[in-house]
Amino acid sequence: MKIYDEKHIKNVAFVGAHNSGKTTLAETMLFEAGLINRRGTVEDKNTVADYHQIEQERETSIFATPLHTEWRNYKINIIDTPGLDDFIGEIASTMRVADSLVTVINAQQGVEVGTEIIWQYINKFSRPTLFVINQIDHPQANFDNSYNSIVNLVGNNAVKIQYPIVLDGAQCIADVLKMKVYKFKPEGGKPEKLEIPDSEKEMADHLHNELVEKAAENDEELMELYFDKGTLNEDEMRKGIQKGMLNHELFPVFCVSALNDMGTGRLMGFIDNVAPAAADLKPEQSLEGNEVFCKADQPTALFIFKTFHEPNLGQITFFKVKSGEIKQNDRLKNSRNGEMESLNQLFIMDGKKRHPVEKLTAGDIGATLKLKYTETNDTLSSPNKQITIKPIIFPQPRIRKAVEAENKKDEEKLNEVLKKIHSQDPTVVIKFSNELKQQILSCQGELHLATIDWTLKNVYGIKASFSQPRVAYRETIQRAATQSYKHKKQSGGSGQFGEVHLKIEPWYEGIEEPEGFNIRGKEEIDLKWGGKLVFYNCITGGVIDTRYLPAIMKGILEVMEEGPLTGSYARDIRVMVFDGKMHSVDSNDISFKIAGAHAFKAAFLDAKPKLLEPILDLEVKVPEELLGNVMTDLQSRRSIIMGMDSDGKHQIIKAKVPEAEMYKYSTSLRSQTQGRATFKTNFASFEAVPSNVQSELLQES
């Protein structure tokens, strides 16, 4: 297979809403380039990109799939991405290695919710972007409305390169960069090239002049040429368009019918000639603070942007060569853990097909098998050069579920498989909570969860159940209480004896030292679950030997680890041990540990105990016209609105809401806003549970 240099490799990601036609467009490009002999369809379940069983069953893309074409001495690496934001992790990882983004728009729908969500990521990364309005030959297609929806999304920097027309009953595309019309047969394919007809001359000239102005705006030299000549030639326009794309200030708009192979060849030509290559982008900044240049003569650095686990093949690792070049059997160092990896096999991937290659150079995308120590976001680099590419920042999960195997014998296997799923998709977060005694799975939404469940059942043969996670409450006290406990046990030989008198009080930062006690020692313990235990030795007269005080404290801590009310962690309490008794023979550590635990538990229940619940900082970004529904729903969830900000056509609601009220919030918000709102949460604090809620929780407990 031919090796291309960094200036002749173009990496493009196809992004856009569900059913916009990304997979079909990728399939048609492969067909146009002669990489496949027959075009598959999503409905026939035989496209190159959607090759996974679950994608074929659901007739939708779920995984980001690398493909490639070779067109007019350029190599175009295409990554076909899902259109549903439940799989935003696949899109985020793809954007990280794409040089340009092709945003596909359904000509019947225009910009949809999925496109709006993806655009927020495009804008954040400022990746060069072009738009393709697809399905222009559909009876319900409306190119003008679709174009206007793009303008509403990105502003006036959207510029038409093409627009559709019909001549003599045939579907045509007018191209105002080349000032030609492409006339297609009903079956599509190679078009007939025509001059702009008189009926379209005025419109084409107007759009051509607009394109010239937009291209000139991005370069001072071009602007001077434009003022001198009053126009730019095609090469000069290409230069200005590319610069505008690199500055994220120009968004060319094309039109195609991917299903009927109309316009795809011209689109590939534009990607070849104009869309930026990796070498055109600014050098990356490594975590070490150095620039990483996309050149073959630089030290080798591979960035791992995706891993996939094939049950019968093992781990497939996808990477982009950020600098240098990689040859088969090269050994590289993982900058995260210092481990050496041998890349014994190198591939270019087209869906499930692997094409072996001996070398890949800067800017290219490839894959390898069975790396031992490497995961997504890792950097593999030359052993003598430490290079760490900045990692992908994945979006935080939006739903949480407790997960367990229906058959207890599968628990260990379930844990291993969930680790693989997380490795494959870092937006799936797996954590066992010792506090809740549950395995917690967090992901992007109900559809995301359904695909995980499908994978467990159909790929690994595990039936799992998903349920609402418990809430990590805390217990504390509201007043002082004094109690004592005598532990006495005699069963022949040495017995057990220990008596403890103690007082407990609420603790808070800045509290004054307790009065009325002869304080002989103090220990502050920062509890691993938050809050404090402050333990005072107030023993006088030696009624309890000092050596037994650690045992008393240990007994208290054991009770605090499983609080008397609901079994939740207790916090923010101070304890004064001021009296007791011991026996010269029968007293020992276990006796005082038991006595201390019982005395503390009795005092706790007598000190007006209170449940605390976790409160989250919630931020919801919602279109203005849908604000009312979201606000009403938040009020029903015991939330406190802290403020609001504007962001263009969106409102950002800031609120504090109990974690217990956030279960299924993602699904509810999506339903209320047709998926147009987004949210994020962070832990804020623990606050007292309302009395009526506490009563219900205690009854349940």
C-alpha positions as CSV (number, residue, x, y, z in Angstrom):
1,M,0.0,0.0,0.0
2,K,1.3,3.5,-0.9
3,I,2.8,5.6,1.8
4,Y,1.7,9.2,1.8
5,D,3.5,12.1,3.4
6,E,2.0,14.5,6.0
7,K,0.9,17.0,3.3
8,H,-1.1,14.4,1.4
9,I,-3.0,12.8,4.3
10,K,-6.4,14.3,5.2
11,N,-8.2,13.1,8.3
12,V,-11.9,13.9,8.3
13,A,-14.6,13.0,10.8
14,F,-18.2,12.7,9.6
15,V,-20.4,14.2,12.3
16,G,-24.0,15.1,12.5
17,A,-27.5,14.2,13.7
18,H,-28.9,10.7,13.6
19,N,-30.2,9.7,10.1
20,S,-28.3,12.6,8.4
21,G,-26.6,10.0,6.1
22,K,-23.0,10.0,7.4
23,T,-22.5,6.2,7.0
24,T,-24.1,6.3,3.5
25,L,-21.8,9.2,2.5
26,A,-18.7,7.3,3.7
27,E,-19.8,4.2,1.8
28,T,-20.3,6.2,-1.4
29,M,-16.8,7.7,-1.0
30,L,-15.2,4.3,-0.7
31,F,-17.2,3.2,-3.8
32,E,-16.2,6.4,-5.8
33,A,-12.5,5.8,-5.0
34,G,-12.7,2.1,-6.1
35,L,-12.0,0.8,-2.6
36,I,-15.2,-1.3,-2.7
37,N,-17.0,-2.7,-5.8
38,R,-20.6,-2.5,-4.5
39,R,-22.2,0.0,-2.2
40,G,-23.9,-1.4,0.8
41,T,-26.8,0.3,2.7
42,V,-27.8,0.7,6.3
43,E,-31.1,-1.1,5.6
44,D,-29.3,-4.1,4.0
45,K,-26.9,-4.2,7.0
46,N,-23.9,-4.4,4.7
47,T,-22.0,-1.1,5.0
48,V,-18.3,-1.1,5.7
49,A,-18.7,1.3,8.6
50,D,-21.6,-0.3,10.5
51,Y,-20.3,-3.8,10.8
52,H,-21.0,-4.5,14.4
53,Q,-24.0,-6.8,15.1
54,I,-25.7,-4.3,17.4
55,E,-25.4,-1.5,14.7
56,Q,-27.0,-3.7,12.1
57,E,-29.8,-4.7,14.4
58,R,-30.6,-1.1,15.4
59,E,-29.7,0.3,11.9
60,T,-27.7,3.1,13.5
61,S,-24.0,3.9,14.2
62,I,-22.9,3.3,17.7
63,F,-19.1,3.2,17.3
64,A,-16.7,5.6,15.6
65,T,-15.3,3.6,12.7
66,P,-12.1,4.5,10.8
67,L,-12.1,4.0,7.0
68,H,-9.9,5.3,4.3
69,T,-10.0,6.3,0.6
70,E,-7.3,7.2,-1.9
71,W,-8.3,10.0,-4.3
72,R,-6.1,11.9,-6.8
73,N,-2.8,11.3,-5.0
74,Y,-4.3,12.0,-1.6
75,K,-5.2,9.7,1.2
76,I,-8.4,10.6,3.0
77,N,-8.9,8.9,6.4
78,I,-12.6,9.0,7.3
79,I,-14.0,8.3,10.7
80,D,-17.7,7.7,10.7
81,T,-19.3,8.7,14.0
82,P,-22.6,8.1,15.7
83,G,-25.3,10.7,15.6
84,L,-26.8,10.2,19.0
85,D,-25.3,12.1,21.9
86,D,-25.5,9.0,24.2
87,F,-22.4,8.1,22.3
88,I,-20.7,11.4,22.6
89,G,-17.5,9.8,23.8
90,E,-17.0,8.2,20.4
91,I,-17.5,11.7,18.8
92,A,-15.2,13.4,21.3
93,S,-12.3,11.0,20.8
94,T,-12.7,11.3,17.0
95,M,-12.6,15.1,17.0
96,R,-9.4,14.9,18.9
97,V,-7.6,13.3,15.9
98,A,-9.5,14.8,13.0
99,D,-7.9,17.5,11.0
100,S,-11.3,18.6,9.5
101,L,-14.9,17.9,10.4
102,V,-17.6,17.2,7.8
103,T,-20.9,18.0,9.4
104,V,-23.7,16.3,7.5
105,I,-27.2,17.9,7.4
106,N,-30.4,16.1,6.4
107,A,-31.9,18.4,3.7
108,Q,-35.4,17.5,4.9
109,Q,-34.7,18.5,8.5
110,G,-31.9,21.1,8.4
111,V,-29.9,21.5,11.6
112,E,-31.3,19.2,14.2
113,V,-30.9,18.8,18.0
114,G,-28.0,16.3,17.5
115,T,-26.2,18.8,15.3
116,E,-26.6,21.6,17.8
117,I,-25.1,19.4,20.6
118,I,-22.2,18.3,18.4
119,W,-21.6,22.0,17.3
120,Q,-20.9,22.9,20.9
121,Y,-18.0,20.4,20.8
122,I,-16.8,21.6,17.4
123,N,-16.8,25.2,18.6
124,K,-15.0,24.2,21.8
125,F,-12.2,22.5,19.8
126,S,-12.3,25.1,17.0
127,R,-11.7,22.4,14.4
128,P,-11.9,23.3,10.7
129,T,-15.4,22.5,9.6
130,L,-17.4,22.2,6.4
131,F,-21.1,21.4,6.0
132,V,-22.7,18.9,3.6
133,I,-26.4,19.2,3.0
134,N,-27.4,15.6,2.1
135,Q,-30.4,14.1,0.3
136,I,-30.9,17.1,-2.0
137,D,-32.9,14.9,-4.4
138,H,-35.4,13.8,-1.8
139,P,-39.0,15.0,-2.6
140,Q,-39.2,16.8,0.8
141,A,-35.7,18.3,0.6
142,N,-35.4,22.1,1.3
143,F,-31.9,23.3,0.6
144,D,-32.6,26.9,1.4
145,N,-34.2,26.2,4.8
146,S,-31.3,23.8,5.6
147,Y,-28.7,26.4,4.6
148,N,-30.5,29.1,6.7
149,S,-30.5,26.7,9.7
150,I,-26.7,26.4,9.3
151,V,-26.4,30.2,9.3
152,N,-28.5,30.3,12.5
153,L,-26.1,27.8,14.0
154,V,-22.7,29.2,13.0
155,G,-23.5,32.8,11.9
156,N,-22.7,34.6,8.6
157,N,-19.4,32.8,8.1
158,A,-21.3,29.9,6.5
159,V,-20.7,30.3,2.8
160,K,-22.2,28.3,-0.1
161,I,-19.8,26.5,-2.4
162,Q,-22.6,24.7,-4.1
163,Y,-26.4,24.7,-4.4
164,P,-28.8,22.3,-6.1
165,I,-30.8,23.0,-9.2
166,V,-32.8,20.9,-11.7
167,L,-32.2,21.2,-15.4
168,D,-34.3,19.4,-18.0
169,G,-35.7,17.2,-15.2
170,A,-32.2,16.1,-14.1
171,Q,-30.7,16.7,-10.6
172,C,-27.7,19.1,-10.9
173,I,-25.3,20.9,-8.5
174,A,-24.1,24.4,-9.3
175,D,-20.6,24.9,-8.0
176,V,-19.7,28.6,-7.5
177,L,-16.0,27.9,-6.7
178,K,-15.4,26.3,-10.1
179,M,-18.3,28.1,-11.7
180,K,-19.6,24.8,-13.3
181,V,-22.8,22.8,-13.1
182,Y,-22.6,19.1,-12.5
183,K,-25.5,17.2,-14.1
184,F,-26.2,13.7,-12.9
185,K,-28.0,10.7,-14.3
186,P,-30.8,9.2,-12.1
187,E,-28.3,6.6,-10.9
188,G,-25.7,9.2,-10.0
189,G,-22.0,8.5,-10.5
190,K,-19.7,10.6,-12.7
191,P,-21.5,13.8,-13.8
192,E,-21.6,15.8,-17.0
193,K,-19.8,19.1,-16.5
194,L,-21.7,22.1,-17.9
195,E,-21.2,25.9,-18.0
196,I,-23.5,27.9,-15.7
197,P,-26.8,28.3,-17.7
198,D,-28.2,31.8,-18.3
199,S,-31.0,31.1,-15.9
200,E,-28.6,30.7,-13.0
201,K,-25.9,33.2,-14.1
202,E,-27.1,36.0,-11.8
203,M,-27.4,33.8,-8.7
204,A,-24.1,32.0,-9.4
205,D,-22.2,35.3,-10.0
206,H,-23.6,36.7,-6.8
207,L,-22.6,33.7,-4.7
208,H,-19.2,33.5,-6.4
209,N,-18.5,37.1,-5.5
210,E,-19.6,36.5,-2.0
211,L,-17.2,33.5,-1.8
212,V,-14.4,35.6,-3.2
213,E,-14.9,38.3,-0.5
214,K,-15.1,35.7,2.3
215,A,-11.9,34.0,1.0
216,A,-10.1,37.4,0.8
217,E,-11.0,38.4,4.3
218,N,-8.8,35.7,5.8
219,D,-5.5,36.8,4.4
220,E,-4.0,40.3,4.0
221,E,-2.1,39.4,0.9
222,L,-5.3,38.0,-0.7
223,M,-7.2,41.1,0.4
224,E,-4.7,43.3,-1.4
225,L,-5.0,41.2,-4.5
226,Y,-8.8,41.4,-4.3
227,F,-8.6,45.2,-4.1
228,D,-6.2,45.3,-7.0
229,K,-8.0,42.9,-9.4
230,G,-11.5,43.0,-8.1
231,T,-11.5,39.2,-7.9
232,L,-9.4,36.1,-7.1
233,N,-8.6,33.1,-9.2
234,E,-9.5,29.6,-8.1
235,D,-6.1,28.8,-6.5
236,E,-6.2,32.1,-4.5
237,M,-9.7,31.3,-3.4
238,R,-8.7,27.9,-2.2
239,K,-5.9,29.4,-0.2
240,G,-8.3,31.9,1.5
241,I,-10.9,29.3,2.2
242,Q,-8.3,27.0,3.8
243,K,-7.0,29.8,6.0
244,G,-10.6,30.7,7.0
245,M,-11.2,27.1,7.9
246,L,-8.0,26.9,10.0
247,N,-9.1,30.1,11.8
248,H,-12.6,28.6,12.4
249,E,-14.0,31.6,10.7
250,L,-15.2,30.1,7.4
251,F,-17.6,27.2,7.0
252,P,-18.0,26.0,3.4
253,V,-21.4,24.5,2.5
254,F,-21.7,21.6,-0.1
255,C,-24.6,19.6,-1.2
256,V,-24.8,15.9,-2.2
257,S,-27.1,12.9,-2.5
258,A,-25.0,10.2,-0.8
259,L,-27.6,7.5,-1.5
260,N,-27.6,8.2,-5.2
261,D,-23.9,9.1,-5.5
262,M,-24.3,12.7,-6.5
263,G,-21.6,15.2,-5.6
264,T,-19.4,12.9,-3.6
265,G,-16.5,13.0,-6.0
266,R,-16.4,16.8,-6.0
267,L,-16.6,16.8,-2.2
268,M,-13.6,14.5,-2.1
269,G,-11.8,16.8,-4.5
270,F,-12.4,19.7,-2.1
271,I,-11.1,17.7,0.9
272,D,-8.0,16.9,-1.2
273,N,-7.3,20.4,-2.4
274,V,-8.6,22.7,0.3
275,A,-9.4,21.0,3.6
276,P,-6.4,21.3,6.0
277,A,-4.1,18.4,6.6
278,A,-2.5,17.6,9.9
279,A,0.6,19.4,8.8
280,D,-1.4,22.6,8.3
281,L,-2.7,22.7,11.9
282,K,-0.8,24.4,14.7
283,P,1.7,22.2,16.5
284,E,0.3,20.4,19.5
285,Q,1.5,21.3,22.9
286,S,2.7,18.3,24.9
287,L,2.2,18.1,28.7
288,E,5.9,18.6,29.0
289,G,5.4,22.0,27.4
290,N,7.0,21.3,24.1
291,E,5.6,21.7,20.6
292,V,4.9,18.5,18.7
293,F,5.4,19.0,14.9
294,C,3.5,16.9,12.4
295,K,6.7,16.0,10.5
296,A,8.2,12.7,9.6
297,D,11.7,13.8,10.6
298,Q,10.6,14.4,14.2
299,P,10.8,12.0,17.2
300,T,8.0,9.4,17.0
301,A,4.8,10.0,19.0
302,L,1.6,8.0,18.7
303,F,-1.6,9.2,20.4
304,I,-4.1,6.5,21.3
305,F,-7.6,7.8,20.7
306,K,-9.6,4.6,20.8
307,T,-9.4,1.0,21.9
308,F,-11.8,-1.9,21.0
309,H,-12.1,-5.4,22.4
310,E,-12.9,-8.1,19.9
311,P,-13.8,-11.3,21.8
312,N,-11.9,-13.6,19.4
313,L,-9.1,-11.2,18.5
314,G,-8.2,-9.2,21.7
315,Q,-7.6,-5.5,22.0
316,I,-7.4,-3.4,18.9
317,T,-5.6,-0.1,19.5
318,F,-6.3,2.9,17.2
319,F,-3.7,5.7,17.0
320,K,-2.8,8.8,15.2
321,V,0.9,9.4,14.3
322,K,1.4,12.9,15.8
323,S,5.0,13.1,14.7
324,G,7.8,11.0,13.2
325,E,6.9,7.6,11.7
326,I,6.3,4.1,12.9
327,K,7.5,0.9,11.4
328,Q,6.4,-2.7,12.0
329,N,8.2,-4.2,15.1
330,D,9.2,-0.8,16.4
331,R,9.4,-0.6,20.2
332,L,8.0,2.6,21.8
333,K,7.6,3.8,25.4
334,N,4.3,4.5,27.1
335,S,4.8,8.0,28.6
336,R,2.2,7.3,31.3
337,N,3.7,4.2,32.9
338,G,7.1,3.9,31.3
339,E,6.4,0.4,29.9
340,M,7.8,-0.6,26.5
341,E,5.4,-1.8,23.8
342,S,6.3,-3.7,20.6
343,L,4.1,-2.9,17.6
344,N,4.4,-6.2,15.9
345,Q,1.6,-5.5,13.5
346,L,0.4,-2.3,11.8
347,F,-2.9,-1.9,10.0
348,I,-5.0,0.5,8.2
349,M,-8.6,-0.2,9.1
350,D,-11.7,-0.2,6.9
351,G,-14.4,-1.2,9.3
352,K,-13.6,-4.8,10.3
353,K,-11.1,-5.2,7.5
354,R,-7.4,-4.9,8.4
355,H,-4.9,-4.0,5.7
356,P,-1.3,-4.7,6.9
357,V,1.3,-2.0,6.3
358,E,5.0,-1.8,7.1
359,K,5.1,1.9,7.9
360,L,2.9,4.8,8.8
361,T,4.1,8.4,8.8
362,A,3.2,11.7,10.6
363,G,-0.5,12.6,10.3
364,D,-1.7,9.1,9.4
365,I,-4.2,7.0,11.4
366,G,-3.6,3.3,12.0
367,A,-4.2,0.4,14.4
368,T,-2.3,-2.4,16.1
369,L,-3.1,-5.5,18.1
370,K,-2.6,-6.8,21.6
371,L,-0.7,-4.0,23.3
372,K,-0.2,-5.0,27.0
373,Y,0.1,-1.8,28.9
374,T,-1.6,0.9,26.7
375,E,-5.1,2.4,26.9
376,T,-7.1,5.2,25.3
377,N,-5.4,8.6,25.9
378,D,-1.9,7.2,26.2
379,T,1.1,8.4,24.2
380,L,3.7,6.0,22.8
381,S,6.9,7.7,21.9
382,S,10.5,7.1,21.1
383,P,12.3,5.6,24.1
384,N,14.8,8.4,24.3
385,K,12.2,11.2,24.2
386,Q,9.4,11.8,26.7
387,I,6.3,13.1,24.9
388,T,2.9,13.1,26.4
389,I,0.0,14.3,24.2
390,K,-2.7,16.2,26.0
391,P,-5.5,13.7,26.8
392,I,-9.1,13.8,25.5
393,I,-11.4,15.3,28.1
394,F,-14.5,13.1,28.1
395,P,-17.9,14.4,29.1
396,Q,-19.0,13.4,32.6
397,P,-21.7,10.7,32.9
398,R,-25.4,11.7,33.1
399,I,-27.0,8.6,34.6
400,R,-26.0,6.2,37.4
401,K,-27.2,2.6,37.9
402,A,-26.4,-0.1,40.4
403,V,-25.4,-3.2,38.4
404,E,-25.1,-6.8,39.5
405,A,-25.1,-10.2,37.7
406,E,-28.4,-12.0,37.9
407,N,-26.4,-15.2,38.5
408,K,-24.0,-14.7,41.4
409,K,-21.5,-17.0,39.7
410,D,-21.1,-14.4,37.0
411,E,-20.1,-11.6,39.3
412,E,-16.3,-12.0,38.7
413,K,-16.8,-12.3,35.0
414,L,-19.1,-9.2,35.0
415,N,-16.4,-7.2,36.8
416,E,-13.8,-8.1,34.2
417,V,-16.1,-7.3,31.2
418,L,-17.1,-4.0,32.7
419,K,-13.4,-3.1,32.9
420,K,-13.2,-3.9,29.2
421,I,-16.2,-1.8,28.4
422,H,-14.7,1.2,30.3
423,S,-11.4,0.7,28.5
424,Q,-13.3,0.7,25.2
425,D,-15.5,3.7,26.2
426,P,-14.1,6.0,28.9
427,T,-17.5,7.7,29.3
428,V,-18.7,4.4,30.9
429,V,-17.4,4.7,34.5
430,I,-17.4,1.7,36.8
431,K,-16.8,2.0,40.6
432,F,-17.6,-0.3,43.5
433,S,-18.8,1.8,46.4
434,N,-17.8,0.3,49.8
435,E,-20.2,2.7,51.4
436,L,-23.2,1.8,49.3
437,K,-22.1,-1.9,48.9
438,Q,-23.0,-1.6,45.2
439,Q,-21.2,-1.7,41.9
440,I,-22.1,1.7,40.3
441,L,-22.2,2.1,36.5
442,S,-22.4,5.6,35.2
443,C,-22.9,6.4,31.5
444,Q,-24.4,8.9,29.1
445,G,-28.1,7.9,28.9
446,E,-30.7,5.2,28.7
447,L,-29.8,4.3,25.1
448,H,-26.1,4.1,26.1
449,L,-27.1,1.8,29.0
450,A,-29.2,-0.4,26.7
451,T,-26.2,-0.9,24.4
452,I,-24.1,-1.9,27.4
453,D,-26.8,-4.4,28.5
454,W,-26.9,-5.8,24.9
455,T,-23.1,-6.2,24.9
456,L,-23.1,-8.0,28.2
457,K,-25.9,-10.4,27.1
458,N,-25.0,-11.0,23.4
459,V,-21.2,-10.7,23.4
460,Y,-20.2,-12.1,26.8
461,G,-23.3,-14.1,27.8
462,I,-23.9,-12.2,31.1
463,K,-27.4,-11.3,32.3
464,A,-27.2,-8.2,34.5
465,S,-29.8,-6.3,36.5
466,F,-29.7,-2.5,36.8
467,S,-31.4,-0.6,39.6
468,Q,-31.5,2.8,41.3
469,P,-28.3,3.3,43.3
470,R,-28.6,4.0,47.0
471,V,-27.8,7.5,48.2
472,A,-24.7,8.2,50.2
473,Y,-26.4,9.8,53.2
474,R,-24.5,10.9,56.3
475,E,-25.6,10.9,60.0
476,T,-24.8,13.4,62.6
477,I,-26.2,14.8,65.9
478,Q,-27.9,18.1,66.9
479,R,-27.3,18.3,70.6
480,A,-25.2,16.9,73.4
481,A,-25.8,13.6,75.1
482,T,-24.2,11.6,77.9
483,Q,-24.2,7.9,78.2
484,S,-22.3,5.0,79.8
485,Y,-22.0,1.3,79.2
486,K,-20.5,-1.6,81.2
487,H,-19.3,-4.6,79.3
488,K,-18.9,-7.6,81.5
489,K,-18.5,-11.2,80.4
490,Q,-17.4,-14.2,82.6
491,S,-17.0,-17.6,81.1
492,G,-14.3,-19.4,83.1
493,G,-10.7,-18.2,83.3
494,S,-10.1,-14.6,82.3
495,G,-13.2,-12.7,81.6
496,Q,-14.0,-9.3,79.9
497,F,-14.7,-6.1,81.7
498,G,-14.8,-2.5,80.7
499,E,-16.9,0.5,81.6
500,V,-17.0,3.7,79.7
501,H,-18.7,7.1,80.5
502,L,-18.7,9.6,77.7
503,K,-20.3,12.7,76.4
504,I,-20.8,13.6,72.7
505,E,-21.6,16.9,71.1
506,P,-21.9,18.3,67.5
507,W,-18.6,19.4,66.1
508,Y,-18.1,22.3,63.7
509,E,-15.1,24.4,62.5
510,G,-14.1,27.0,65.1
511,I,-16.0,25.4,68.0
512,E,-14.6,26.3,71.5
513,E,-13.0,23.6,73.6
514,P,-15.5,21.7,75.9
515,E,-16.0,23.1,79.4
516,G,-16.1,21.3,82.6
517,F,-13.6,18.6,81.7
518,N,-10.0,18.1,82.7
519,I,-8.7,17.6,79.1
520,R,-5.5,15.4,79.2
521,G,-5.3,14.6,75.5
522,K,-7.0,15.4,72.2
523,E,-7.0,13.7,68.8
524,E,-8.6,15.1,65.6
525,I,-9.4,12.5,63.0
526,D,-10.2,13.5,59.4
527,L,-12.7,10.8,58.4
528,K,-12.1,9.3,55.0
529,W,-15.8,9.9,54.1
530,G,-15.6,13.6,55.1
531,G,-16.1,15.4,58.4
532,K,-14.3,14.8,61.7
533,L,-14.2,12.9,64.9
534,V,-12.6,14.8,67.7
535,F,-11.7,12.5,70.6
536,Y,-10.8,13.9,74.1
537,N,-9.2,12.0,76.9
538,C,-10.8,13.5,80.0
539,I,-10.0,10.7,82.4
540,T,-8.9,11.7,85.9
541,G,-7.7,9.5,88.8
542,G,-6.6,6.7,86.4
543,V,-10.0,5.0,86.4
544,I,-9.2,3.8,82.9
545,D,-5.7,3.1,81.9
546,T,-4.5,5.3,79.0
547,R,-3.6,2.2,77.0
548,Y,-7.3,1.4,76.6
549,L,-8.3,4.7,75.0
550,P,-7.3,3.7,71.5
551,A,-9.6,0.7,71.8
552,I,-12.5,3.0,72.9
553,M,-11.9,5.2,70.0
554,K,-11.7,2.2,67.6
555,G,-15.1,1.1,68.9
556,I,-16.5,4.6,68.3
557,L,-15.1,4.7,64.7
558,E,-16.7,1.3,63.9
559,V,-20.1,2.6,64.9
560,M,-19.5,5.8,62.8
561,E,-18.7,3.6,59.8
562,E,-22.2,2.2,60.0
563,G,-24.3,4.8,61.7
564,P,-27.1,3.9,64.1
565,L,-29.9,5.4,62.0
566,T,-29.6,4.0,58.5
567,G,-26.1,2.4,58.4
568,S,-24.7,5.5,56.7
569,Y,-21.4,7.1,57.7
570,A,-21.5,9.4,60.7
571,R,-19.5,12.6,60.9
572,D,-18.7,15.9,62.7
573,I,-18.9,14.7,66.3
574,R,-16.7,15.2,69.3
575,V,-16.4,12.7,72.2
576,M,-15.3,13.3,75.7
577,V,-14.4,10.1,77.6
578,F,-14.5,11.3,81.2
579,D,-15.1,8.3,83.5
580,G,-15.3,4.5,83.7
581,K,-13.9,1.4,85.4
582,M,-11.5,-1.3,84.7
583,H,-10.5,-4.6,86.3
584,S,-7.0,-5.6,87.0
585,V,-7.4,-9.0,85.5
586,D,-10.4,-9.0,83.1
587,S,-10.0,-5.7,81.4
588,N,-8.5,-5.7,77.9
589,D,-8.7,-3.9,74.6
590,I,-11.7,-5.8,73.3
591,S,-13.7,-5.1,76.5
592,F,-13.2,-1.3,76.1
593,K,-13.8,-1.4,72.4
594,I,-17.2,-3.0,73.0
595,A,-18.0,-0.6,75.9
596,G,-17.0,2.5,73.9
597,A,-19.1,1.4,70.9
598,H,-22.2,0.7,73.0
599,A,-21.9,3.9,75.0
600,F,-21.4,6.0,71.8
601,K,-24.3,4.4,70.0
602,A,-26.7,5.0,72.9
603,A,-25.5,8.6,73.2
604,F,-25.9,9.1,69.4
605,L,-29.5,8.0,69.5
606,D,-30.1,10.3,72.4
607,A,-28.5,13.4,70.8
608,K,-31.3,14.2,68.3
609,P,-29.6,12.4,65.4
610,K,-30.0,13.9,61.9
611,L,-29.6,12.6,58.4
612,L,-27.6,14.7,55.9
613,E,-28.0,14.2,52.2
614,P,-25.6,15.0,49.3
615,I,-26.4,18.2,47.5
616,L,-25.2,18.8,43.9
617,D,-24.4,22.0,42.1
618,L,-26.5,21.6,38.9
619,E,-26.1,23.7,35.7
620,V,-28.7,23.3,33.0
621,K,-28.2,24.9,29.5
622,V,-31.6,25.1,27.9
623,P,-33.1,27.1,24.9
624,E,-35.0,30.1,26.1
625,E,-38.4,29.0,24.8
626,L,-38.1,25.8,26.9
627,L,-37.0,27.5,30.1
628,G,-40.4,27.3,31.9
629,N,-40.8,23.5,31.7
630,V,-37.3,23.0,33.0
631,M,-37.8,25.4,35.9
632,T,-41.1,23.8,36.9
633,D,-39.5,20.3,36.9
634,L,-36.6,21.5,39.0
635,Q,-38.9,23.0,41.6
636,S,-40.6,19.6,41.9
637,R,-37.2,18.1,42.8
638,R,-36.6,20.2,45.9
639,S,-34.0,22.3,44.1
640,I,-33.0,25.8,45.0
641,I,-32.4,28.1,42.0
642,M,-29.2,30.0,42.6
643,G,-29.1,32.2,39.5
644,M,-29.3,32.3,35.7
645,D,-27.0,33.4,32.9
646,S,-27.6,34.0,29.2
647,D,-25.5,32.3,26.5
648,G,-26.8,33.3,23.1
649,K,-30.2,31.7,22.6
650,H,-29.8,29.6,25.7
651,Q,-30.3,30.2,29.3
652,I,-28.1,28.6,31.9
653,I,-29.8,27.7,35.1
654,K,-27.7,27.3,38.2
655,A,-29.3,25.4,41.1
656,K,-28.6,23.2,44.1
657,V,-30.5,19.9,44.1
658,P,-30.5,16.8,46.3
659,E,-28.8,13.8,44.7
660,A,-31.8,11.7,45.6
661,E,-33.9,13.8,43.3
662,M,-31.6,13.5,40.3
663,Y,-32.5,9.8,39.5
664,K,-33.6,9.7,35.8
665,Y,-33.2,13.4,35.5
666,S,-31.3,13.0,32.2
667,T,-34.3,11.1,30.7
668,S,-36.8,13.6,32.0
669,L,-34.8,16.6,30.7
670,R,-34.4,15.1,27.3
671,S,-38.2,14.4,27.1
672,Q,-39.1,18.0,28.2
673,T,-36.7,19.7,25.7
674,Q,-36.6,17.2,22.8
675,G,-33.0,16.6,23.7
676,R,-32.0,20.2,23.2
677,A,-30.9,20.9,26.8
678,T,-27.7,19.7,28.5
679,F,-26.7,19.6,32.1
680,K,-23.7,18.9,34.4
681,T,-23.4,18.3,38.1
682,N,-20.7,18.5,40.8
683,F,-20.9,17.6,44.4
684,A,-21.5,20.7,46.6
685,S,-22.1,19.7,50.2
686,F,-24.0,17.6,52.7
687,E,-27.2,19.3,54.1
688,A,-29.9,18.3,56.6
689,V,-32.7,16.2,55.1
690,P,-36.2,17.7,55.7
691,S,-38.0,16.1,58.6
692,N,-40.7,14.4,56.5
693,V,-38.1,12.9,54.1
694,Q,-36.0,11.7,57.1
695,S,-39.1,10.0,58.6
696,E,-39.7,8.1,55.3
697,L,-36.1,7.1,55.0
698,L,-36.0,5.8,58.6
699,Q,-39.1,3.7,57.9
700,E,-37.5,2.2,54.8
701,S,-34.3,1.5,56.7
